[in-house]
Amino acid sequence: MDNLNSDLDLLENLSKKISDLIYNNEFSQISFIDAQRRALIKKIIESESKKNAIKKRIGKLLENNIENIKATENKLQNLSKNHDKFSKRLKAYSSIKY
């Protein structure tokens, strides 16, 4: 976030410089500063796009993780039920005396 803030501050300063140069009728440096400003805007947009892509990817991972946890809990629950049934059968058979 600090990089974004510093980039935005730099962008603001570059825009102010361009404005000051226009006000003072000094047009020779405007194209150079404007090129810097455009490159900075491009950098900000690309970094934010990457952050959004990462957020989406993490969100998808979280969704998949939740689904996997639910599936695992269901399997454990079924295994527990089957184990209880098996234990009851085993007790029943072991209590029969021949």
N, CA and C atoms as an extended XYZ file, in Angstrom:
294
Properties=species:S:1:pos:R:3:atomname:S:1:resname:S:1:resid:I:1 pbc="F F F"
N         0.827       -1.194        0.000 N   MET     1
C         0.000        0.000        0.000 CA  MET     1
C         0.866        1.250        0.000 C   MET     1
N         2.039        1.170        0.650 N   ASP     2
C         2.937        2.329        0.680 CA  ASP     2
C         3.406        2.687       -0.719 C   ASP     2
N         3.684        1.664       -1.547 N   ASN     3
C         4.106        1.933       -2.918 CA  ASN     3
C         3.013        2.661       -3.690 C   ASN     3
N         1.786        2.225       -3.485 N   LEU     4
C         0.676        2.878       -4.180 CA  LEU     4
C         0.557        4.330       -3.749 C   LEU     4
N         0.655        4.579       -2.458 N   ASN     5
C         0.577        5.960       -1.963 CA  ASN     5
C         1.719        6.815       -2.500 C   ASN     5
N         2.912        6.276       -2.508 N   SER     6
C         4.047        7.056       -3.020 CA  SER     6
C         3.906        7.283       -4.527 C   SER     6
N         3.401        6.279       -5.244 N   ASP     7
C         3.168        6.464       -6.676 CA  ASP     7
C         2.104        7.523       -6.932 C   ASP     7
N         1.051        7.506       -6.137 N   LEU     8
C        -0.004        8.513       -6.297 CA  LEU     8
C         0.507        9.915       -5.950 C   LEU     8
N         1.348       10.001       -4.923 N   ASP     9
C         1.958       11.300       -4.584 CA  ASP     9
C         2.835       11.794       -5.727 C   ASP     9
N         3.632       10.901       -6.286 N   LEU    10
C         4.492       11.270       -7.405 CA  LEU    10
C         3.655       11.695       -8.610 C   LEU    10
N         2.579       10.978       -8.860 N   LEU    11
C         1.682       11.330       -9.961 CA  LEU    11
C         1.096       12.726       -9.765 C   LEU    11
N         0.692       13.006       -8.549 N   GLU    12
C         0.152       14.337       -8.234 CA  GLU    12
C         1.207       15.417       -8.465 C   GLU    12
N         2.429       15.157       -8.017 N   ASN    13
C         3.510       16.139       -8.199 CA  ASN    13
C         3.835       16.360       -9.677 C   ASN    13
N         3.845       15.284      -10.451 N   LEU    14
C         4.111       15.432      -11.882 CA  LEU    14
C         3.008       16.244      -12.560 C   LEU    14
N         1.764       15.981      -12.168 N   SER    15
C         0.654       16.744      -12.737 CA  SER    15
C         0.740       18.219      -12.362 C   SER    15
N         1.155       18.498      -11.134 N   LYS    16
C         1.329       19.894      -10.708 CA  LYS    16
C         2.440       20.577      -11.492 C   LYS    16
N         3.543       19.827      -11.742 N   LYS    17
C         4.644       20.394      -12.515 CA  LYS    17
C         4.176       20.758      -13.920 C   LYS    17
N         3.409       19.864      -14.530 N   ILE    18
C         2.891       20.145      -15.870 CA  ILE    18
C         2.002       21.376      -15.837 C   ILE    18
N         1.163       21.448      -14.846 N   SER    19
C         0.279       22.605      -14.721 CA  SER    19
C         1.078       23.895      -14.547 C   SER    19
N         2.096       23.847      -13.708 N   ASP    20
C         2.942       25.029      -13.491 CA  ASP    20
C         3.667       25.428      -14.771 C   ASP    20
N         4.166       24.437      -15.503 N   LEU    21
C         4.869       24.736      -16.752 CA  LEU    21
C         3.926       25.376      -17.775 C   LEU    21
N         2.709       24.876      -17.852 N   ILE    22
C         1.730       25.461      -18.765 CA  ILE    22
C         1.420       26.891      -18.336 C   ILE    22
N         1.241       27.104      -17.049 N   TYR    23
C         0.932       28.436      -16.530 CA  TYR    23
C         2.051       29.430      -16.869 C   TYR    23
N         3.293       28.935      -16.807 N   ASN    24
C         4.455       29.812      -17.055 CA  ASN    24
C         4.885       29.817      -18.521 C   ASN    24
N         4.086       29.226      -19.389 N   ASN    25
C         4.381       29.158      -20.831 CA  ASN    25
C         5.730       28.501      -21.126 C   ASN    25
N         6.094       27.504      -20.337 N   GLU    26
C         7.337       26.750      -20.543 CA  GLU    26
C         6.952       25.348      -21.026 C   GLU    26
N         6.883       25.188      -22.317 N   PHE    27
C         6.347       23.970      -22.890 CA  PHE    27
C         7.398       22.918      -23.235 C   PHE    27
N         8.652       23.245      -23.141 N   SER    28
C         9.702       22.330      -23.598 CA  SER    28
C         9.798       21.044      -22.767 C   SER    28
N         9.535       21.103      -21.480 N   GLN    29
C         9.692       19.932      -20.610 CA  GLN    29
C         8.389       19.135      -20.430 C   GLN    29
N         7.298       19.670      -20.924 N   ILE    30
C         5.996       19.039      -20.677 CA  ILE    30
C         5.926       17.627      -21.245 C   ILE    30
N         6.417       17.418      -22.456 N   SER    31
C         6.316       16.084      -23.067 CA  SER    31
C         7.102       15.044      -22.274 C   SER    31
N         8.289       15.431      -21.760 N   PHE    32
C         9.088       14.509      -20.956 CA  PHE    32
C         8.372       14.158      -19.646 C   PHE    32
N         7.850       15.144      -18.957 N   ILE    33
C         7.151       14.918      -17.689 CA  ILE    33
C         5.846       14.152      -17.923 C   ILE    33
N         5.173       14.463      -19.024 N   ASP    34
C         3.931       13.761      -19.347 CA  ASP    34
C         4.207       12.284      -19.632 C   ASP    34
N         5.329       11.992      -20.276 N   ALA    35
C         5.702       10.594      -20.532 CA  ALA    35
C         5.931        9.853      -19.212 C   ALA    35
N         6.576       10.528      -18.267 N   GLN    36
C         6.774        9.936      -16.935 CA  GLN    36
C         5.432        9.693      -16.256 C   GLN    36
N         4.551       10.666      -16.376 N   ARG    37
C         3.238       10.582      -15.757 CA  ARG    37
C         2.439        9.420      -16.348 C   ARG    37
N         2.474        9.280      -17.673 N   ARG    38
C         1.760        8.176      -18.338 CA  ARG    38
C         2.331        6.821      -17.936 C   ARG    38
N         3.649        6.719      -17.852 N   ALA    39
C         4.284        5.459      -17.431 CA  ALA    39
C         3.878        5.107      -15.998 C   ALA    39
N         3.804        6.117      -15.156 N   LEU    40
C         3.407        5.899      -13.766 CA  LEU    40
C         1.949        5.445      -13.685 C   LEU    40
N         1.090        6.060      -14.475 N   ILE    41
C        -0.327        5.651      -14.502 CA  ILE    41
C        -0.437        4.198      -14.962 C   ILE    41
N         0.320        3.846      -15.984 N   LYS    42
C         0.316        2.464      -16.490 CA  LYS    42
C         0.775        1.497      -15.402 C   LYS    42
N         1.831        1.875      -14.696 N   LYS    43
C         2.359        1.032      -13.606 CA  LYS    43
C         1.306        0.832      -12.526 C   LYS    43
N         0.612        1.892      -12.145 N   ILE    44
C        -0.416        1.811      -11.097 CA  ILE    44
C        -1.548        0.893      -11.543 C   ILE    44
N        -1.995        1.067      -12.776 N   ILE    45
C        -3.094        0.245      -13.286 CA  ILE    45
C        -2.695       -1.230      -13.325 C   ILE    45
N        -1.485       -1.515      -13.801 N   GLU    46
C        -1.021       -2.904      -13.878 CA  GLU    46
C        -0.875       -3.520      -12.494 C   GLU    46
N        -0.361       -2.777      -11.545 N   SER    47
C        -0.186       -3.334      -10.196 CA  SER    47
C        -1.541       -3.597       -9.544 C   SER    47
N        -2.499       -2.723       -9.770 N   GLU    48
C        -3.835       -2.934       -9.216 CA  GLU    48
C        -4.518       -4.121       -9.895 C   GLU    48
N        -4.291       -4.291      -11.196 N   SER    49
C        -4.851       -5.437      -11.915 CA  SER    49
C        -4.285       -6.736      -11.362 C   SER    49
N        -2.971       -6.734      -11.089 N   LYS    50
C        -2.334       -7.929      -10.513 CA  LYS    50
C        -2.901       -8.216       -9.136 C   LYS    50
N        -3.094       -7.163       -8.336 N   LYS    51
C        -3.655       -7.357       -6.999 CA  LYS    51
C        -5.054       -7.950       -7.088 C   LYS    51
N        -5.863       -7.455       -8.028 N   ASN    52
C        -7.220       -7.982       -8.189 CA  ASN    52
C        -7.196       -9.432       -8.645 C   ASN    52
N        -6.270       -9.768       -9.541 N   ALA    53
C        -6.149      -11.147      -10.001 CA  ALA    53
C        -5.748      -12.064       -8.846 C   ALA    53
N        -4.833      -11.594       -8.024 N   ILE    54
C        -4.399      -12.385       -6.862 CA  ILE    54
C        -5.557      -12.557       -5.887 C   ILE    54
N        -6.323      -11.484       -5.656 N   LYS    55
C        -7.476      -11.574       -4.758 CA  LYS    55
C        -8.489      -12.583       -5.272 C   LYS    55
N        -8.744      -12.567       -6.581 N   LYS    56
C        -9.686      -13.525       -7.166 CA  LYS    56
C        -9.177      -14.950       -7.007 C   LYS    56
N        -7.882      -15.133       -7.238 N   ARG    57
C        -7.295      -16.466       -7.114 CA  ARG    57
C        -7.385      -16.967       -5.672 C   ARG    57
N        -7.092      -16.102       -4.724 N   ILE    58
C        -7.177      -16.481       -3.312 CA  ILE    58
C        -8.631      -16.786       -2.941 C   ILE    58
N        -9.560      -15.985       -3.446 N   GLY    59
C       -10.979      -16.236       -3.198 CA  GLY    59
C       -11.402      -17.597       -3.715 C   GLY    59
N       -10.934      -17.951       -4.907 N   LYS    60
C       -11.254      -19.260       -5.490 CA  LYS    60
C       -10.644      -20.372       -4.651 C   LYS    60
N        -9.413      -20.175       -4.192 N   LEU    61
C        -8.773      -21.172       -3.332 CA  LEU    61
C        -9.562      -21.362       -2.033 C   LEU    61
N       -10.043      -20.262       -1.470 N   LEU    62
C       -10.837      -20.352       -0.245 CA  LEU    62
C       -12.132      -21.127       -0.488 C   LEU    62
N       -12.798      -20.844       -1.608 N   GLU    63
C       -14.022      -21.566       -1.938 CA  GLU    63
C       -13.745      -23.065       -2.078 C   GLU    63
N       -12.682      -23.409       -2.812 N   ASN    64
C       -12.320      -24.816       -2.983 CA  ASN    64
C       -11.970      -25.456       -1.647 C   ASN    64
N       -11.280      -24.712       -0.807 N   ASN    65
C       -10.893      -25.228        0.498 CA  ASN    65
C       -12.125      -25.522        1.351 C   ASN    65
N       -13.100      -24.616        1.319 N   ILE    66
C       -14.333      -24.814        2.084 CA  ILE    66
C       -15.079      -26.051        1.575 C   ILE    66
N       -15.147      -26.204        0.249 N   GLU    67
C       -15.799      -27.380       -0.330 CA  GLU    67
C       -15.083      -28.663        0.088 C   GLU    67
N       -13.756      -28.640        0.063 N   ASN    68
C       -12.979      -29.816        0.473 CA  ASN    68
C       -13.194      -30.147        1.943 C   ASN    68
N       -13.269      -29.115        2.766 N   ILE    69
C       -13.502      -29.337        4.201 CA  ILE    69
C       -14.874      -29.962        4.418 C   ILE    69
N       -15.894      -29.455        3.734 N   LYS    70
C       -17.239      -30.021        3.864 CA  LYS    70
C       -17.272      -31.470        3.411 C   LYS    70
N       -16.612      -31.758        2.296 N   ALA    71
C       -16.577      -33.135        1.794 CA  ALA    71
C       -15.866      -34.052        2.782 C   ALA    71
N       -14.773      -33.573        3.348 N   THR    72
C       -14.030      -34.367        4.328 CA  THR    72
C       -14.863      -34.595        5.584 C   THR    72
N       -15.561      -33.562        6.048 N   GLU    73
C       -16.424      -33.713        7.225 CA  GLU    73
C       -17.531      -34.722        6.963 C   GLU    73
N       -18.115      -34.696        5.766 N   ASN    74
C       -19.154      -35.671        5.420 CA  ASN    74
C       -18.596      -37.086        5.406 C   ASN    74
N       -17.400      -37.267        4.846 N   LYS    75
C       -16.775      -38.586        4.820 CA  LYS    75
C       -16.499      -39.073        6.237 C   LYS    75
N       -15.990      -38.175        7.081 N   LEU    76
C       -15.717      -38.559        8.472 CA  LEU    76
C       -17.000      -38.952        9.195 C   LEU    76
N       -18.053      -38.197        8.940 N   GLN    77
C       -19.337      -38.491        9.569 CA  GLN    77
C       -19.847      -39.865        9.116 C   GLN    77
N       -19.746      -40.154        7.827 N   ASN    78
C       -20.172      -41.461        7.314 CA  ASN    78
C       -19.317      -42.588        7.872 C   ASN    78
N       -18.015      -42.361        7.952 N   LEU    79
C       -17.131      -43.372        8.527 CA  LEU    79
C       -17.469      -43.622        9.994 C   LEU    79
N       -17.791      -42.573       10.707 N   SER    80
C       -18.146      -42.709       12.112 CA  SER    80
C       -19.434      -43.518       12.264 C   SER    80
N       -20.417      -43.232       11.424 N   LYS    81
C       -21.674      -43.989       11.456 CA  LYS    81
C       -21.422      -45.460       11.161 C   LYS    81
N       -20.623      -45.716       10.119 N   ASN    82
C       -20.319      -47.105        9.763 CA  ASN    82
C       -19.543      -47.805       10.871 C   ASN    82
N       -18.648      -47.084       11.525 N   HIS    83
C       -17.879      -47.661       12.623 CA  HIS    83
C       -18.809      -48.023       13.789 C   HIS    83
N       -19.757      -47.118       14.083 N   ASP    84
C       -20.715      -47.397       15.157 CA  ASP    84
C       -21.551      -48.628       14.833 C   ASP    84
N       -22.003      -48.738       13.611 N   LYS    85
C       -22.784      -49.911       13.199 CA  LYS    85
C       -21.953      -51.177       13.322 C   LYS    85
N       -20.705      -51.126       12.882 N   PHE    86
C       -19.817      -52.278       12.960 CA  PHE    86
C       -19.569      -52.663       14.415 C   PHE    86
N       -19.364      -51.653       15.278 N   SER    87
C       -19.127      -51.934       16.698 CA  SER    87
C       -20.334      -52.607       17.329 C   SER    87
N       -21.538      -52.151       16.991 N   LYS    88
C       -22.760      -52.762       17.525 CA  LYS    88
C       -22.904      -54.199       17.041 C   LYS    88
N       -22.607      -54.452       15.779 N   ARG    89
C       -22.680      -55.824       15.251 CA  ARG    89
C       -21.665      -56.714       15.955 C   ARG    89
N       -20.459      -56.196       16.109 N   LEU    90
C       -19.413      -56.983       16.756 CA  LEU    90
C       -19.802      -57.308       18.187 C   LEU    90
N       -20.384      -56.350       18.887 N   LYS    91
C       -20.854      -56.620       20.260 CA  LYS    91
C       -21.949      -57.668       20.272 C   LYS    91
N       -22.849      -57.528       19.330 N   ALA    92
C       -23.949      -58.500       19.255 CA  ALA    92
C       -23.431      -59.895       18.987 C   ALA    92
N       -22.510      -60.029       18.053 N   TYR    93
C       -21.969      -61.361       17.751 CA  TYR    93
C       -21.127      -61.897       18.902 C   TYR    93
N       -20.403      -61.022       19.570 N   SER    94
C       -19.543      -61.496       20.653 CA  SER    94
C       -20.337      -61.848       21.903 C   SER    94
N       -21.543      -61.340       22.022 N   SER    95
C       -22.349      -61.674       23.192 CA  SER    95
C       -23.076      -63.003       23.016 C   SER    95
N       -23.143      -63.509       21.798 N   ILE    96
C       -23.771      -64.808       21.541 CA  ILE    96
C       -22.794      -65.881       21.987 C   ILE    96
N       -23.280      -66.786       22.817 N   LYS    97
C       -22.437      -67.856       23.311 CA  LYS    97
C       -22.872      -69.163       22.651 C   LYS    97
N       -21.908      -69.910       22.243 N   TYR    98
C       -22.193      -71.175       21.577 CA  TYR    98
C       -22.085      -72.303       22.495 C   TYR    98
